[in-house]
């Protein structure tokens, strides 16, 4: 198993976002966001047909997309054999999301945050 850092995790999430079969949809929702992906996850390339839907009325488009990508990544990273309750998975993802978002909001990384915003904007079109 490889070591995962904040920067390497952000890189993995960005790679998932930039895949040609990943779509981001802005739509009014009762919740902040939702994600789906295909069942046929290749160990090397990751999940396919990722769809992230987020509510544009809510603050933090980058945060919501990162949160949803963490659901996809965790499923891929842990593999098909894990069965975690939603409450436990959500707690893990919220913790990771907080750390990654704080990293992106560090003044030293403001260009990285800006590039996430642009990448999401390109995918939403």
C-alpha positions as CSV (number, residue, x, y, z in Angstrom):
1,X,0.0,0.0,0.0
2,X,1.4,3.4,-0.9
3,X,1.7,6.4,1.5
4,X,-0.9,9.1,1.0
5,X,-0.2,12.8,1.8
6,X,-2.5,15.8,1.4
7,X,-0.8,16.8,-1.8
8,X,-0.9,13.3,-3.3
9,X,-4.5,12.9,-2.4
10,X,-5.4,16.2,-4.0
11,X,-3.5,15.0,-7.1
12,X,-5.5,11.7,-7.1
13,X,-8.8,13.6,-6.8
14,X,-7.8,16.1,-9.5
15,X,-7.0,13.2,-11.8
16,X,-10.4,11.7,-11.2
17,X,-12.0,15.1,-11.9
18,X,-10.1,15.6,-15.1
19,X,-11.0,12.2,-16.6
20,X,-13.0,12.6,-19.9
21,X,-15.8,10.4,-18.5
22,X,-16.3,12.5,-15.3
23,X,-19.1,15.0,-15.4
24,X,-20.0,17.8,-12.9
25,X,-23.6,19.0,-12.8
26,X,-24.9,22.1,-11.1
27,X,-28.5,21.6,-10.0
28,X,-30.7,22.7,-7.1
29,X,-30.7,19.9,-4.5
30,X,-32.0,19.3,-1.0
31,X,-28.5,18.4,0.0
32,X,-25.1,20.0,-0.9
33,X,-24.0,17.3,-3.4
34,X,-24.2,13.7,-4.6
35,X,-22.0,11.4,-6.6
36,X,-22.3,8.2,-8.6
37,X,-19.8,6.1,-10.5
38,X,-19.6,2.9,-12.4
39,X,-19.2,-0.5,-10.7
40,X,-16.4,-1.6,-13.1
41,X,-13.5,0.0,-11.3
42,X,-10.1,-0.7,-12.8
43,X,-7.4,-1.0,-10.2
44,X,-5.0,1.2,-12.2
45,X,-7.2,3.8,-13.8
46,X,-9.9,4.0,-11.1
47,X,-13.7,4.3,-11.3
48,X,-15.4,5.2,-14.5
49,X,-18.4,7.3,-15.4
50,X,-18.2,9.6,-12.3
51,X,-21.0,12.1,-12.0
52,X,-21.0,14.8,-9.3
53,X,-24.0,16.9,-8.8
54,X,-23.8,19.9,-6.5
55,X,-26.1,22.7,-5.6
56,X,-24.7,26.0,-6.9
57,X,-26.8,28.0,-4.3
58,X,-24.5,26.6,-1.6
59,X,-21.1,28.1,-0.7
60,X,-18.0,26.1,-1.4
61,X,-18.3,24.5,-4.8
62,X,-14.7,23.3,-4.5
63,X,-15.3,21.9,-1.1
64,X,-18.5,20.0,-2.3
65,X,-16.7,18.5,-5.3
66,X,-13.7,17.5,-3.2
67,X,-16.1,15.9,-0.7
68,X,-17.9,13.9,-3.4
69,X,-14.6,12.9,-5.1
70,X,-13.4,11.6,-1.7
71,X,-16.4,9.2,-1.7
72,X,-15.3,7.9,-5.1
73,X,-11.6,7.7,-4.2
74,X,-12.3,5.9,-0.9
75,X,-14.4,3.3,-2.6
76,X,-11.5,2.8,-5.1
77,X,-8.7,3.0,-2.6
78,X,-10.2,0.5,-0.1
79,X,-11.4,-1.8,-2.9
80,X,-14.5,-3.9,-3.4
81,X,-14.2,-5.8,-0.2
82,X,-14.9,-3.1,2.3
83,X,-18.3,-2.5,3.8
84,X,-18.4,0.6,5.9
85,X,-21.5,2.2,7.4
86,X,-22.4,5.5,5.8
87,X,-21.9,7.3,9.2
88,X,-18.3,6.1,9.5
89,X,-17.5,6.8,5.9
90,X,-19.0,10.3,6.1
91,X,-17.0,11.0,9.3
92,X,-13.7,9.9,7.5
93,X,-14.5,12.0,4.4
94,X,-15.5,15.1,6.4
95,X,-12.2,14.9,8.3
96,X,-10.2,14.5,5.1
97,X,-12.2,17.2,3.4
98,X,-11.4,19.6,6.3
99,X,-7.7,19.0,6.0
100,X,-7.6,19.3,2.2
101,X,-9.7,22.4,2.2
102,X,-7.5,24.0,4.9
103,X,-4.5,23.1,2.7
104,X,-6.0,24.8,-0.3
105,X,-6.9,27.9,1.7
106,X,-3.3,28.4,2.9
107,X,-2.0,31.6,1.2
108,X,0.9,29.6,-0.2
109,X,-1.5,27.5,-2.2
110,X,-4.0,30.0,-3.5
111,X,-3.1,29.2,-7.1
112,X,-4.0,25.6,-6.4
113,X,-7.4,26.6,-5.1
114,X,-7.9,28.8,-8.2
115,X,-7.0,26.0,-10.5
116,X,-9.6,23.7,-8.7
117,X,-12.2,26.4,-9.3
118,X,-11.4,26.6,-13.0
119,X,-11.3,22.8,-13.5
120,X,-14.7,22.5,-11.9
121,X,-16.0,25.3,-14.0
122,X,-14.7,23.6,-17.2
123,X,-16.4,20.3,-16.2
124,X,-19.7,22.0,-15.4
125,X,-20.1,23.4,-18.8
